[in-house]
Amino acid sequence: MNFELVPPIGVGPLQIGMSRENANSALDSLRDAREVSAADQAGQHIFRPSGLMISIGCMHGRLESVELGRPSARSDVVRFRGIDVFGLPAREVVRRMAEVTPIEPADDESASFVAPGLLLSFWRPFEADDEPDEEQGYCFSSVLLARPGYYDGPTPG
């Protein structure tokens, strides 16, 4: 399945600002009914057969963020404007993102990056840009799409 990141709107049926109830239903719709993971937590996250993790964050009854974790199989692909955020090396994702929008290293984690204008953040536990065999550091491990103002703190409730 292909998942297109569309900030600040959302990804697939998960639309930023939708009610928690609708977000829970949208998250549930992304499960593969033939292979439901025992690690799934209703209203929090699911794991697709590819290993792709999809997690939702709600506050004040509204969806404010969606995080996707890198799949282990290529049957699920996550893209932003044609950029395969998990299939390309992190360095290449950053290079291509920079052609579209400003992107900068995260303040607290130099191996991770934020595209503040789009409210997209890309995380990996460490940098291994010159070591393709070290997948956890060579590619991004997760991407977060959030509501405007997400990094400013909670919204009034």
KEVO-915583 format. One record per residue: z, y, x of N, C-alpha, C in turn; residue number from 0. Coordinates in steps of 0.02 Angstrom, whole numbers, plus 50000, padded with zeros to 5 digits. Layout:
REM KEVO-915583
<nw:Z&nv:Y&nu:X&caw:Z&cav:Y&cau:X&cw:Z&cv:Y&cu:X&i:NUM>
...
//
This chain:
REM KEVO-915583
<nw:50000&nv:49942&nu:50042&caw:50000&cav:50000&cau:50000&cw:50000&cv:50062&cu:50045&i:0>
<nw:49966&nv:50114&nu:50024&caw:49964&cav:50177&cau:50060&cw:50012&cv:50226&cu:50028&i:1>
<nw:50051&nv:50260&nu:50071&caw:50098&cav:50311&cau:50048&cw:50078&cv:50376&cu:50082&i:2>
<nw:50062&nv:50426&nu:50042&caw:50042&cav:50491&cau:50068&cw:50099&cv:50541&cu:50059&i:3>
<nw:50122&nv:50570&nu:50114&caw:50174&cav:50621&cau:50113&cw:50142&cv:50687&cu:50091&i:4>
<nw:50168&nv:50717&nu:50038&caw:50142&cav:50779&cau:50011&cw:50199&cv:50829&cu:50003&i:5>
<nw:50219&nv:50860&nu:50060&caw:50274&cav:50908&cau:50055&cw:50251&cv:50972&cu:50021&i:6>
<nw:50292&nv:51005&nu:49984&caw:50361&cav:50987&cau:49965&cw:50364&cv:50947&cu:49900&i:7>
<nw:50308&nv:50918&nu:49879&caw:50304&cav:50884&cau:49814&cw:50338&cv:50816&cu:49815&i:8>
<nw:50322&nv:50774&nu:49864&caw:50352&cav:50708&cau:49867&cw:50305&cv:50657&cu:49898&i:9>
<nw:50317&nv:50594&nu:49881&caw:50276&cav:50539&cau:49905&cw:50269&cv:50490&cu:49847&i:10>
<nw:50206&nv:50475&nu:49829&caw:50194&cav:50430&cau:49772&cw:50229&cv:50455&cu:49710&i:11>
<nw:50262&nv:50409&nu:49674&caw:50295&cav:50429&cau:49612&cw:50361&cv:50467&cu:49623&i:12>
<nw:50384&nv:50471&nu:49685&caw:50447&cav:50505&cau:49700&cw:50433&cv:50580&cu:49711&i:13>
<nw:50450&nv:50619&nu:49661&caw:50436&cav:50691&cau:49662&cw:50500&cv:50730&cu:49672&i:14>
<nw:50502&nv:50771&nu:49724&caw:50560&cav:50812&cau:49738&cw:50578&cv:50854&cu:49676&i:15>
<nw:50642&nv:50853&nu:49658&caw:50665&cav:50891&cau:49600&cw:50670&cv:50851&cu:49536&i:16>
<nw:50641&nv:50790&nu:49536&caw:50645&cav:50749&cau:49475&cw:50717&cv:50728&cu:49464&i:17>
<nw:50733&nv:50708&nu:49402&caw:50801&cav:50688&cau:49386&cw:50819&cv:50623&cu:49424&i:18>
<nw:50883&nv:50613&nu:49435&caw:50906&cav:50552&cau:49468&cw:50882&cv:50490&cu:49430&i:19>
<nw:50886&nv:50492&nu:49364&caw:50864&cav:50436&cau:49324&cw:50790&cv:50420&cu:49336&i:20>
<nw:50748&nv:50472&nu:49336&caw:50676&cav:50462&cau:49349&cw:50664&cv:50440&cu:49421&i:21>
<nw:50703&nv:50466&nu:49469&caw:50696&cav:50446&cau:49539&cw:50714&cv:50372&cu:49547&i:22>
<nw:50767&nv:50351&nu:49513&caw:50786&cav:50280&cau:49516&cw:50730&cv:50236&cu:49489&i:23>
<nw:50699&nv:50256&nu:49434&caw:50644&cav:50218&cau:49405&cw:50583&cv:50218&cu:49451&i:24>
<nw:50569&nv:50276&nu:49481&caw:50511&cav:50281&cau:49526&cw:50523&cv:50237&cu:49587&i:25>
<nw:50583&nv:50239&nu:49614&caw:50599&cav:50196&cau:49672&cw:50590&cv:50123&cu:49653&i:26>
<nw:50616&nv:50104&nu:49596&caw:50611&cav:50035&cau:49573&cw:50538&cv:50014&cu:49565&i:27>
<nw:50495&nv:50060&nu:49545&caw:50424&cav:50044&cau:49535&cw:50388&cv:50029&cu:49600&i:28>
<nw:50418&nv:50048&nu:49656&caw:50387&cav:50036&cau:49722&cw:50406&cv:49968&cu:49751&i:29>
<nw:50449&nv:49932&nu:49717&caw:50467&cav:49864&cau:49739&cw:50408&cv:49817&cu:49727&i:30>
<nw:50405&nv:49766&nu:49767&caw:50357&cav:49712&cau:49755&cw:50396&cv:49659&cu:49718&i:31>
<nw:50383&nv:49652&nu:49653&caw:50422&cav:49606&cau:49610&cw:50419&cv:49534&cu:49635&i:32>
<nw:50368&nv:49517&nu:49674&caw:50362&cav:49449&cau:49699&cw:50408&cv:49436&cu:49758&i:33>
<nw:50429&nv:49490&nu:49793&caw:50471&cav:49482&cau:49852&cw:50524&cv:49537&cu:49855&i:34>
<nw:50571&nv:49534&nu:49809&caw:50626&cav:49583&cau:49807&cw:50674&cv:49567&cu:49864&i:35>
<nw:50691&nv:49618&nu:49902&caw:50736&cav:49609&cau:49960&cw:50809&cv:49607&cu:49937&i:36>
<nw:50847&nv:49562&nu:49967&caw:50919&cav:49558&cau:49953&cw:50955&cv:49621&cu:49979&i:37>
<nw:50923&nv:49659&nu:50023&caw:50953&cav:49720&cau:50051&cw:50944&cv:49781&cu:50007&i:38>
<nw:50904&nv:49775&nu:49954&caw:50893&cav:49831&cau:49909&cw:50958&cv:49854&cu:49877&i:39>
<nw:50965&nv:49920&nu:49870&caw:51023&cav:49950&cau:49836&cw:50995&cv:49996&cu:49782&i:40>
<nw:51002&nv:49976&nu:49719&caw:50975&cav:50015&cau:49663&cw:50998&cv:50087&cu:49669&i:41>
<nw:50952&nv:50133&nu:49659&caw:50968&cav:50204&cau:49661&cw:50978&cv:50232&cu:49731&i:42>
<nw:50968&nv:50190&nu:49783&caw:50977&cav:50213&cau:49852&cw:50916&cv:50197&cu:49895&i:43>
<nw:50900&nv:50133&nu:49902&caw:50843&cav:50115&cau:49944&cw:50816&cv:50046&cu:49927&i:44>
<nw:50754&nv:50037&nu:49946&caw:50721&cav:49971&cau:49939&cw:50687&cv:49954&cu:50004&i:45>
<nw:50674&nv:49890&nu:50013&caw:50635&cav:49866&cau:50070&cw:50575&cv:49828&cu:50041&i:46>
<nw:50516&nv:49849&nu:50060&caw:50456&cav:49815&cau:50038&cw:50443&cv:49755&cu:50083&i:47>
<nw:50402&nv:49707&nu:50063&caw:50389&cav:49648&cau:50105&cw:50366&cv:49664&cu:50176&i:48>
<nw:50334&nv:49721&nu:50185&caw:50311&cav:49743&cau:50251&cw:50369&cv:49763&cu:50297&i:49>
<nw:50428&nv:49772&nu:50267&caw:50485&cav:49798&cau:50304&cw:50493&cv:49873&cu:50293&i:50>
<nw:50445&nv:49906&nu:50260&caw:50451&cav:49977&cau:50246&cw:50513&cv:49990&cu:50203&i:51>
<nw:50556&nv:50034&nu:50227&caw:50615&cav:50054&cau:50190&cw:50600&cv:50121&cu:50156&i:52>
<nw:50617&nv:50126&nu:50093&caw:50609&cav:50188&cau:50056&cw:50678&cv:50205&cu:50028&i:53>
<nw:50703&nv:50263&nu:50047&caw:50770&cav:50284&cau:50028&cw:50766&cv:50352&cu:49993&i:54>
<nw:50807&nv:50360&nu:49941&caw:50808&cav:50424&cau:49906&cw:50877&cv:50457&cu:49913&i:55>
<nw:50876&nv:50523&nu:49914&caw:50938&cav:50561&cau:49916&cw:50939&cv:50610&cu:49858&i:56>
<nw:50990&nv:50604&nu:49817&caw:50997&cav:50648&cau:49759&cw:51061&cv:50689&cu:49764&i:57>
<nw:51058&nv:50749&nu:49737&caw:51117&cav:50792&cau:49733&cw:51112&cv:50831&cu:49668&i:58>
<nw:51169&nv:50838&nu:49635&caw:51171&cav:50874&cau:49571&cw:51121&cv:50845&cu:49521&i:59>
<nw:51111&nv:50778&nu:49525&caw:51068&cav:50745&cau:49476&cw:50994&cv:50753&cu:49488&i:60>
<nw:50974&nv:50777&nu:49548&caw:50903&cav:50788&cau:49563&cw:50885&cv:50757&cu:49630&i:61>
<nw:50823&nv:50733&nu:49635&caw:50798&cav:50706&cau:49698&cw:50787&cv:50763&cu:49747&i:62>
<nw:50818&nv:50758&nu:49806&caw:50809&cav:50811&cau:49856&cw:50777&cv:50786&cu:49920&i:63>
<nw:50776&nv:50721&nu:49931&caw:50744&cav:50696&cau:49992&cw:50720&cv:50624&cu:49982&i:64>
<nw:50669&nv:50607&nu:50020&caw:50642&cav:50539&cau:50023&cw:50634&cv:50523&cu:50097&i:65>
<nw:50662&nv:50466&nu:50118&caw:50655&cav:50444&cau:50187&cw:50619&cv:50377&cu:50187&i:66>
<nw:50572&nv:50370&nu:50232&caw:50536&cav:50307&cau:50240&cw:50547&cv:50282&cu:50311&i:67>
<nw:50565&nv:50218&nu:50316&caw:50577&cav:50186&cau:50380&cw:50518&cv:50142&cu:50400&i:68>
<nw:50502&nv:50142&nu:50462&caw:50444&cav:50108&cau:50490&cw:50439&cv:50034&cu:50469&i:69>
<nw:50382&nv:50015&nu:50441&caw:50372&cav:49944&cau:50423&cw:50357&cv:49902&cu:50485&i:70>
<nw:50371&nv:49838&nu:50479&caw:50355&cav:49793&cau:50535&cw:50286&cv:49763&cu:50527&i:71>
<nw:50256&nv:49768&nu:50468&caw:50188&cav:49743&cau:50455&cw:50144&cv:49801&cu:50432&i:72>
<nw:50080&nv:49796&nu:50443&caw:50033&cav:49850&cau:50427&cw:50009&cv:49849&cu:50354&i:73>
<nw:50040&nv:49808&nu:50311&caw:50019&cav:49807&cau:50241&cw:50040&cv:49871&cu:50204&i:74>
<nw:50088&nv:49909&nu:50231&caw:50107&cav:49974&cau:50204&cw:50095&cv:50026&cu:50259&i:75>
<nw:50061&nv:50080&nu:50241&caw:50045&cav:50133&cau:50289&cw:50070&cv:50199&cu:50259&i:76>
<nw:50103&nv:50239&nu:50301&caw:50128&cav:50305&cau:50280&cw:50088&cv:50357&cu:50318&i:77>
<nw:50058&nv:50404&nu:50280&caw:50016&cav:50455&cau:50311&cw:50035&cv:50525&cu:50287&i:78>
<nw:50020&nv:50572&nu:50330&caw:50021&cav:50642&cau:50312&cw:49953&cv:50671&cu:50332&i:79>
<nw:49913&nv:50691&nu:50284&caw:49846&cav:50720&cau:50297&cw:49806&cv:50677&cu:50346&i:80>
<nw:49807&nv:50612&nu:50335&caw:49769&cav:50566&cau:50376&cw:49803&cv:50543&cu:50439&i:81>
<nw:49861&nv:50570&nu:50455&caw:49898&cav:50551&cau:50515&cw:49943&cv:50491&cu:50498&i:82>
<nw:49932&nv:50435&nu:50530&caw:49972&cav:50375&cau:50519&cw:50038&cv:50384&cu:50557&i:83>
<nw:50091&nv:50404&nu:50521&caw:50153&cav:50425&cau:50555&cw:50190&cv:50368&cu:50589&i:84>
<nw:50179&nv:50306&nu:50570&caw:50211&cav:50249&cau:50602&cw:50163&cv:50207&cu:50644&i:85>
<nw:50099&nv:50214&nu:50632&caw:50049&cav:50173&cau:50668&cw:50026&cv:50204&cu:50733&i:86>
<nw:50039&nv:50268&nu:50743&caw:50020&cav:50302&cau:50804&cw:50080&cv:50314&cu:50849&i:87>
<nw:50070&nv:50320&nu:50914&caw:50126&cav:50338&cau:50958&cw:50155&cv:50406&cu:50936&i:88>
<nw:50220&nv:50414&nu:50945&caw:50253&cav:50476&cau:50925&cw:50220&cv:50537&cu:50956&i:89>
<nw:50203&nv:50532&nu:51019&caw:50171&cav:50588&cau:51054&cw:50106&cv:50609&cu:51019&i:90>
<nw:50068&nv:50560&nu:50995&caw:50005&cav:50574&cau:50960&cw:50018&cv:50604&cu:50891&i:91>
<nw:50068&nv:50579&nu:50856&caw:50086&cav:50608&cau:50791&cw:50104&cv:50682&cu:50800&i:92>
<nw:50144&nv:50697&nu:50850&caw:50164&cav:50766&cau:50863&cw:50103&cv:50809&cu:50880&i:93>
<nw:50059&nv:50783&nu:50921&caw:49998&cav:50821&cau:50939&cw:49956&cv:50836&cu:50878&i:94>
<nw:49946&nv:50786&nu:50835&caw:49905&cav:50797&cau:50775&cw:49940&cv:50842&cu:50724&i:95>
<nw:50006&nv:50834&nu:50718&caw:50043&cav:50878&cau:50673&cw:50038&cv:50950&cu:50695&i:96>
<nw:50040&nv:50962&nu:50760&caw:50036&cav:51030&cau:50788&cw:49969&cv:51063&cu:50771&i:97>
<nw:49918&nv:51024&nu:50756&caw:49854&cav:51052&cau:50736&cw:49857&cv:51078&cu:50664&i:98>
<nw:49906&nv:51055&nu:50626&caw:49913&cav:51072&cau:50555&cw:49968&cv:51122&cu:50541&i:99>
<nw:50024&nv:51116&nu:50579&caw:50083&cav:51156&cau:50565&cw:50127&cv:51159&cu:50627&i:100>
<nw:50169&nv:51210&nu:50633&caw:50216&cav:51210&cau:50688&cw:50263&cv:51149&cu:50684&i:101>
<nw:50275&nv:51118&nu:50741&caw:50321&cav:51061&cau:50746&cw:50360&cv:51069&cu:50810&i:102>
<nw:50425&nv:51055&nu:50807&caw:50468&cav:51067&cau:50865&cw:50519&cv:51011&cu:50873&i:103>
<nw:50545&nv:51002&nu:50933&caw:50597&cav:50952&cau:50943&cw:50657&cv:50969&cu:50899&i:104>
<nw:50690&nv:50918&nu:50874&caw:50751&cav:50928&cau:50834&cw:50805&cv:50956&cu:50879&i:105>
<nw:50847&nv:50998&nu:50852&caw:50900&cav:51030&cau:50891&cw:50947&cv:50980&cu:50924&i:106>
<nw:50965&nv:50928&nu:50887&caw:51016&cav:50882&cau:50912&cw:50989&cv:50816&cu:50940&i:107>
<nw:50923&nv:50805&nu:50934&caw:50894&cav:50742&cau:50958&cw:50825&cv:50756&cu:50987&i:108>
<nw:50820&nv:50759&nu:51052&caw:50757&cav:50779&cau:51084&cw:50700&cv:50730&cu:51073&i:109>
<nw:50714&nv:50668&nu:51054&caw:50661&cav:50619&cau:51041&cw:50632&cv:50626&cu:50971&i:110>
<nw:50664&nv:50669&nu:50930&caw:50643&cav:50678&cau:50861&cw:50614&cv:50747&cu:50851&i:111>
<nw:50576&nv:50756&nu:50798&caw:50540&cav:50819&cau:50786&cw:50546&cv:50840&cu:50714&i:112>
<nw:50541&nv:50906&nu:50704&caw:50543&cav:50935&cau:50637&cw:50484&cv:50981&cu:50628&i:113>
<nw:50452&nv:50976&nu:50570&caw:50400&cav:51023&cau:50550&cw:50433&cv:51066&cu:50496&i:114>
<nw:50468&nv:51121&nu:50516&caw:50510&cav:51158&cau:50469&cw:50472&cv:51188&cu:50410&i:115>
<nw:50410&nv:51208&nu:50421&caw:50372&cav:51237&cau:50366&cw:50354&cv:51187&cu:50312&i:116>
<nw:50357&nv:51123&nu:50329&caw:50340&cav:51071&cau:50280&cw:50400&cv:51031&cu:50258&i:117>
<nw:50458&nv:51043&nu:50288&caw:50518&cav:51004&cau:50275&cw:50506&cv:50930&cu:50288&i:118>
<nw:50472&nv:50916&nu:50343&caw:50462&cav:50848&cau:50366&cw:50500&cv:50840&cu:50432&i:119>
<nw:50535&nv:50784&nu:50439&caw:50566&cav:50771&cau:50503&cw:50551&cv:50699&cu:50523&i:120>
<nw:50539&nv:50690&nu:50587&caw:50519&cav:50626&cau:50616&cw:50573&cv:50604&cu:50665&i:121>
<nw:50599&nv:50544&nu:50657&caw:50655&cav:50520&cau:50698&cw:50638&cv:50456&cu:50735&i:122>
<nw:50665&nv:50452&nu:50795&caw:50666&cav:50390&cau:50834&cw:50729&cv:50392&cu:50876&i:123>
<nw:50757&nv:50334&nu:50893&caw:50821&cav:50334&cau:50927&cw:50819&cv:50360&cu:50999&i:124>
<nw:50762&nv:50355&nu:51032&caw:50755&cav:50379&cau:51100&cw:50681&cv:50387&cu:51116&i:125>
<nw:50666&nv:50422&nu:51170&caw:50597&cav:50435&cau:51190&cw:50574&cv:50383&cu:51240&i:126>
<nw:50517&nv:50351&nu:51226&caw:50486&cav:50304&cau:51272&cw:50410&cv:50314&cu:51268&i:127>
<nw:50389&nv:50377&nu:51277&caw:50318&cav:50394&cau:51268&cw:50271&cv:50359&cu:51316&i:128>
<nw:50296&nv:50337&nu:51372&caw:50253&cav:50302&cau:51420&cw:50264&cv:50227&cu:51421&i:129>
<nw:50299&nv:50201&nu:51371&caw:50314&cav:50130&cau:51368&cw:50294&cv:50100&cu:51300&i:130>
<nw:50230&nv:50083&nu:51290&caw:50207&cav:50058&cau:51226&cw:50243&cv:49994&cu:51202&i:131>
<nw:50269&nv:49955&nu:51248&caw:50304&cav:49894&cau:51227&cw:50373&cv:49909&cu:51198&i:132>
<nw:50398&nv:49968&nu:51207&caw:50463&cav:49988&cau:51181&cw:50452&cv:50024&cu:51114&i:133>
<nw:50437&nv:49985&nu:51061&caw:50417&cav:50014&cau:50997&cw:50467&cv:50063&cu:50968&i:134>
<nw:50531&nv:50052&nu:50975&caw:50580&cav:50096&cau:50945&cw:50578&cv:50166&cu:50975&i:135>
<nw:50557&nv:50173&nu:51036&caw:50553&cav:50239&cau:51066&cw:50482&cv:50265&cu:51072&i:136>
<nw:50434&nv:50221&nu:51067&caw:50364&cav:50240&cau:51074&cw:50336&cv:50270&cu:51009&i:137>
<nw:50357&nv:50242&nu:50953&caw:50335&cav:50265&cau:50887&cw:50395&cv:50293&cu:50849&i:138>
<nw:50381&nv:50332&nu:50798&caw:50436&cav:50356&cau:50757&cw:50463&cv:50299&cu:50714&i:139>
<nw:50528&nv:50301&nu:50702&caw:50562&cav:50250&cau:50662&cw:50569&cv:50270&cu:50589&i:140>
<nw:50572&nv:50336&nu:50576&caw:50577&cav:50358&cau:50507&cw:50549&cv:50428&cu:50499&i:141>
<nw:50533&nv:50444&nu:50438&caw:50511&cav:50512&cau:50420&cw:50548&cv:50531&cu:50357&i:142>
<nw:50570&nv:50594&nu:50354&caw:50606&cav:50620&cau:50297&cw:50566&cv:50678&cu:50268&i:143>
<nw:50557&nv:50677&nu:50203&caw:50525&cav:50732&cau:50166&cw:50580&cv:50760&cu:50121&i:144>
<nw:50590&nv:50826&nu:50123&caw:50646&cav:50855&cau:50086&cw:50626&cv:50917&cu:50046&i:145>
<nw:50672&nv:50937&nu:50003&caw:50662&cav:50996&cau:49961&cw:50667&cv:51059&cu:50004&i:146>
<nw:50634&nv:51113&nu:49984&caw:50644&cav:51176&cau:50019&cw:50718&cv:51195&cu:50021&i:147>
<nw:50741&nv:51217&nu:50078&caw:50811&cav:51236&cau:50086&cw:50857&cv:51178&cu:50104&i:148>
<nw:50830&nv:51118&nu:50111&caw:50870&cav:51058&cau:50124&cw:50915&cv:51066&cu:50186&i:149>
<nw:50887&nv:51095&nu:50238&caw:50925&cav:51102&cau:50299&cw:50973&cv:51161&cu:50299&i:150>
<nw:50971&nv:51201&nu:50244&caw:51016&cav:51258&cau:50237&cw:51082&cv:51237&cu:50207&i:151>
<nw:51087&nv:51176&nu:50183&caw:51148&cav:51152&cau:50150&cw:51137&cv:51136&cu:50077&i:152>
<nw:51189&nv:51116&nu:50042&caw:51182&cav:51095&cau:49973&cw:51159&cv:51152&cu:49927&i:153>
<nw:51123&nv:51133&nu:49876&caw:51103&cav:51182&cau:49826&cw:51161&cv:51193&cu:49778&i:154>
<nw:51164&nv:51253&nu:49749&caw:51218&cav:51265&cau:49701&cw:51210&cv:51218&cu:49641&i:155>
<nw:51265&nv:51198&nu:49614&caw:51261&cav:51148&cau:49565&cw:51271&cv:51156&cu:49496&i:156>
//
